[in-house]
C-alpha cells in the first residue's frame, strides 16, 4: 500500500488526540522502538531506538546512531491536535424533559457550520478510581448530531449567519431523558459512572477518510491538519535508512491549535528535556551537546493553505500553492513561520536529493496569517528551522482535503532529512 492509503487507516483510528498517540505508539513498538518514561532513569544505548510520551497526547521518538561522535539532531516536529469541541463537565442538557443534548465548548479555531448535520461521536480518556493510568474511550458508533434549523425558521441563513457555540453547536444525543453521556462512557469502559474520577472527552466527526476526484487524486478526512504531517514524519522515521551522523528525532506536540502553552505543547520543555537527556545518557558532555544543537536542523511540518479554486484572490500574487504540486515551504515576515534563506536552502537541497518538487507560501500582505509550532519550539531549543506543509483545502473544517501525491512527497522529504546528509 502507498503511504497515502495507509494514512487513511491512521486517520480513521485517530478519534481523539490520545488515540493519535496510541496509534503512533503501536506502530513504533512494531518497528522495534523501546519505551522510556520521564520519571525513570534513561540508559540510552547507541544503535537503539526509543520513544517517550507526555500526557498521553505528545510523543517524541528517536533513533540513536551506533557512534555518538560529532553527532547532530535531525528533527521533524508536528502536532497531534485538531480543532473540535470539548465535552464540558455535567454535559447533559435536557430540553422539554425529552431531548438530551451535550454541552460543549470550542477547542481551536473550527469552521463551525461544517459540523452541522454530520454523524458525531465522543472519544478521549477517563480516569478510574484506583487506577494509575487513564483509559482510552471511543464510542465507536454514531451517537449524536447537531441538527440545522430549517430554512423556514431562518429565512436569511444563506445571507450569512453568526454561529454561537453555546446555542447552535450543542449536539442532540437522545430522546430518552433517563440516559446521560457518562452512563454511556462508563458502560463502554466497563466501569460504573461513580468510578470515573476525571475525563477529557471530545466530539469527533465520524465521516471516514476517503479518496475522491476524477482520478481519485484527493484525500478527504477529518484532522488532516496536522495528522497528515505527523503520520508522514513517523513513517519516514521508521522507514528511513540508518544515519551514522544524526540522532533522528520525531516530535509530535499537543495543543498547537490553542497556542501550545502547556506542558505537552511546543512552548514546553518537552523537546529540550528529551534532547538533553539523550545527550546525558549517551555520555555527551555539555560542550558536545551544545555543539550538536548548533549543527542540527528541524522541519516544522504543519499543513499549508492551497489556492482555492473559488477564491484564487485570497492567495498571494506570486506564491500560490496547488494541490498535487509538492511540499510547501512557508515564509512570513513576522516570523510566525521561521523559514529564512538559510533554512530554505537546506530544504531545497533535501528536495533535490530525493527528487521532489517544492512550492512556496506567503500570506497576502493585507491579510493576517496563522501560526504554527516551529517558532515556539525555538524558544526552548535554538535549532535552525524551516516551516513546511502539505497543501490543503478547507483548513480547520471538520472534513478537509489534500492531494494523495503530496503525502508521498512529504514522506520522501522527511526520509531524506532523517537519512542525510543535508
N, C-alpha and C positions, 0 to 999 in steps of 0.2 A: 504493500500500500504506500501511496505517496504521503509525504508529511501533511499535506493539506487534508487528505482523507482521514488520517489519524487524529488531526486536530479536531475534527468534528466529534469524534467519540469523546475526546478530552473535554470539550465544551459541554457535552450533554451530561457528563459525570459531575461537573463543577457547579453544583446547585448553590453553594454559598462560598464565601472566601475560605472557610475552614475546609470545605470539600476540595477546593483547588489545591491546597497544601497537602491534603491527604492523598490525592491522586499523584501529585508530584513525588511525595514520599514513597509511594508504592513503586513508581517507575524507577526511582533511584535505588531502592533496595534490590529490585530485579536486576539492575545494572551493576550490583556489587558495591554500592556505597554503604558505608557504616555510619550509624547514628552517633553523634556527640550530643551531650547535654550541657547547657550553660552552667548548671550548678554542680558539675562533676569535673574532675581533673582530665585534661586532654593529653593523650600520648600520641602525637602525630608521628606516623612512620612514613618516610619517603617512599614514593611509589604507590601509596594507597589513596583511597577516595572516601570522602566523608560528607555528611550534611548535618546541619543543626537548624532547629526551628525556634521561633519565639512567638508565644501567644497563640500557637496553632494556626496563625494567619500570615506569617512571614517565614521565609526559608532562605538559607544560604548553603549551597553545595559547592564542593571544591575538590580538585584533583591535584595531588602533590607530585612533582617530578621526582625521579629517583635520586637526583643530586640537587642539593639546595645551595649551590654556589652561584653567585651572581644572578639570582632569580628575580623576577618581577611578577606582578599580578596582571592577568588578563581578565577583565571583569565585564560582565553584561548584567545590567540592572533593569528590572521590570517591576510591575506591580500586580497584585492579586485581586484587588477590589474593583468594583464597578458601581455606577450609580444605581440605586434601588430604593426600597422602602424598608425601614427597620420597624419591627413589631414593638409597640410600647408595652410596658408592664400593664397588667389588668386590661388586656386588649379588647375584650368583648363588649360591644355596644349593642344593646337591644333596641329595636325600633318597633313601636306599636306592640311590644311584648310578643313579637312574632319573628321578624327578621333578626339575624345576628350578623353584624359586620365588624371588621377588625380595625382597631385604632392604630395608625401608623404615623411615622414621621419620615421626612425625606433624608436620604443619605446620598450626598453628592448632587451634582447638577443634572438631574434627569430631565429629558423631554417628557413632560407629564402626560400629554394626551395620548402618546403611543401605548401607554399601559391600559387604556380603556378597552373593554370587550375582548380581553385575552385570557386564556386559561392560566391561572396562577396557582402557586402553592407556597409552602413555608419550609425553610431549611435553616440550619445553623447548628448551634451547640447548646447543650444543657449541662448543668452541674447537679449531681445526685448526692443526696445526703450519705455520708460515709465513704464516698469515693473521691480519690485524689484528683483523678483526671476527668476532664469533660467528655461527654459522649456526643458524637455527631448524630444529628437527626435530619431526616429528609422525608417529608410526607410525599411519597412518590406517586402522587395522583393529583388530579385537578380538584382542589377543594374550595377555590374562591375565584371571584371575578369582580372587576369594577365595571358595573353596567353604565352605559352612557344614558343621558337624559334624552328622551325622544325630541326630535326637532320641533314637534308640535308644541312642546312646552318651553322651547328656547329657539324661537324663530331666527335669531341673529347669530346662532352658533357658527355658521360658516363665514361670518364677517369678522371673526376674531373673538376670543374669549380668554379671560384671565383665570387660569386654573388655581384653585385653592386646595392645598393638600388636605387640610383639616375637614373640608366639606366634600370635595369632589373625588378624592382618591382613596376613600375607605372601601375596602373590598367586602362584598357580600359573601358570607360563608354558608349559611343555612337558614331554613325556615323553622327549625326546631329550637325554641328558646331555651331548652334544657341542655343543649350542647354548648360547650365552650372550648376554645382553642387548646388550652393547656390539658384538658382531658384527652384530646386527640394526640397531642405531643407525648403525654405520659404513656398512653396505650402503645404508641409506636415504639417507645423506648423500653417498654416492659416494666414500668415502674408506676407508682401512684403519683397523683398530682402533688400530694403533700411531701413527697420525697424530693421534688425538684427545688433546689435552693437558689438557682440562678440560671439565666438564659441569655443568649444572644441570637435572636431569630430574625429572619428577613423574608419578605416576599420575593419570589423569583418567577420569571417568565417560563412557562412550561413548553413553549414552542421549541422544537428540536432544531439543531443545526441542519442545514440543507444546501444542496447545490442548485443554482438556478442560472438562467441566461440562455441565449440561443445555442451556445455551445457548452452550457453548464460551467461557464468560466468564473462565476461568482460563488462565494460562500456567504450565507446569511445566518446569523445566530445572535443570541444574547451574549453579552460580555466579551465581544471580540476585542474591545478596548478594556483591558490590555492582555487578555488571555492568549491572543494570537502571538504576542511577543513573548510572554512568559513560557509558552509551550515551545516556541522556536528556540529560545535560549536553552531550555532544558534538553531538547533533542540534540542540539549542537554539542552541548557539554558531554552527553552520553556517547554520541557517535563520532566525535572528533578524534583525530589521531593523537598519540602521546606527544607531549611537548616538554622537552628537556630544559627549556629556559623560562617557563612560566608556570605559576600556580593558576590554574584555570578556575575561575570563580563565578558562579551563577547566583545572583541575588534577586529575591522576589520580596518586595515590601508591601505591607498593607497600608491602607488609609491615604493613598495618594489622592483619592477623589475628595478628601476633606482636609487637605493641607499637609499631611504627612507628619504632623507634630504629635506623635505618640511613641511609645517605647518600641513599637514594631514598625514605625514609619521610616521613610528615607531621611528624615531630620534626626532620627535617633542615633545612638552609638552602636547599633547592631553591626553594621559593616565594619566600623573601626574596631570594635571589640573582637570581632571574628578574625580580622586580619592580624591584629596584634597577638592574639592567642595562637594563631597558626605559626607566626614567627617565633614566639617564645617557646612553644612546644617543640618546634623543629630545630631549636638551638641557634637561631639567628640572634646576633647582637642587636642592640637598639640602633647602632650605626648601620648595620646591614638592613634592618627593616626600613629605615628612612630612605636609604638608597634605593631599595626595591620599590617603595611607593613613588619616589620621584621618577622612576623609569617605567611606571605602569601606565595602563590605558584602560578606559572604560567606555563602553557603548551603553548609553541610557536609552532604552527602547520603549517607546510609547507611541501608539498609533497616530497617524498624521491625517489632516484633512485633505481629501481628494477634491479636485474640481467637480462640482455638482452639475449635471447636465442641464438642470433647470435654472441654475443660479451661477453661471460662469462669472458674473460680475463680482461675486464675493471673493474671488481669488486675487492674489497679487498679479499685476500685469505681466510679469516676466517669469514667475515661478508658480507653475500650475501642475501639481502632481496629478497623475491619472492612475486609475486602477489598472493593474497589469503591466505597469511600466517600470517596476523595480522599487527597491527600498528608497525611502525618502530621508534626506538629510535636512534637519530643521535648524533654522537660524532665527535669531531675534536680537535686535539692538539693545533691548533691556535685559538681555542675558537670562530671560526665563528659559530659553534654550541655550545651552552652554557652548554649542559648536562655534569654533573660531577657525581662522585659516589653518592653524597648525593641526587641530584635531580633524578638520575636514580633509586635509592632505593624507592623514593616516587612513581614514575611511576610503578615500579614493584608491589608495594602494591596496587595501584589503579587497575592494571590489574588483580591481583588475586581476588580482591573484586568483580569485575564484570565478572570474568571468561573468559577473552580473552587472546589471545596469543600475545607476543611481539617479534620483530626482532630487530637486531642492524645493524647500518650502520656506517662504516668508509670509507673515501676515500682511494684509493690506496695511499701509501706513496710517490709514484713518480708522482702523478697527483694532480694538483690544484683543489680544490673543489669549490662549490658555497657558498653562504651565505644566511642568512635569517634575520628575524626581532627580534629574542629573545635577541641577544647580543646588538642590537641597543636600544631597549626599556629599557634595563637595565641601560643605561647611564642616564636615567631620573628617573626610579623607581627601587631601588635596591631590587628586588624580586628574590628569588631562582627560577630558571627556567630550564626546560628540553625542548629540541627541539625534536619534533616528526613529523611524517608524514605518509601519505598513500603511499605505494609503487606504482610507476607508470613507464610506458614505454613512450618514445618519449617526455620527458620533454622539454618544450619550442617549440614543434611543434605546429602548429595551430590545430592539432587534436591528442589528447593524449589518453592513455589507462590506466585504473585501474581495479582492481577486485571489483565486487559489494559487496562481503562479507566483504572487508576491510572497506567499508563505514559504515556498521553496527557495526563493531568493534570500529571504531573511535567515533561514536556517543555514544556507550556504555562507552568508556573510559572517554569521556567528561562529560557524565551524572554522572559518579562516582566522578569526580573532583568537579562538582557543588553540588552534593548531600552530599559528605563527608561521614565519616571522611577520612583524609589521614595522 
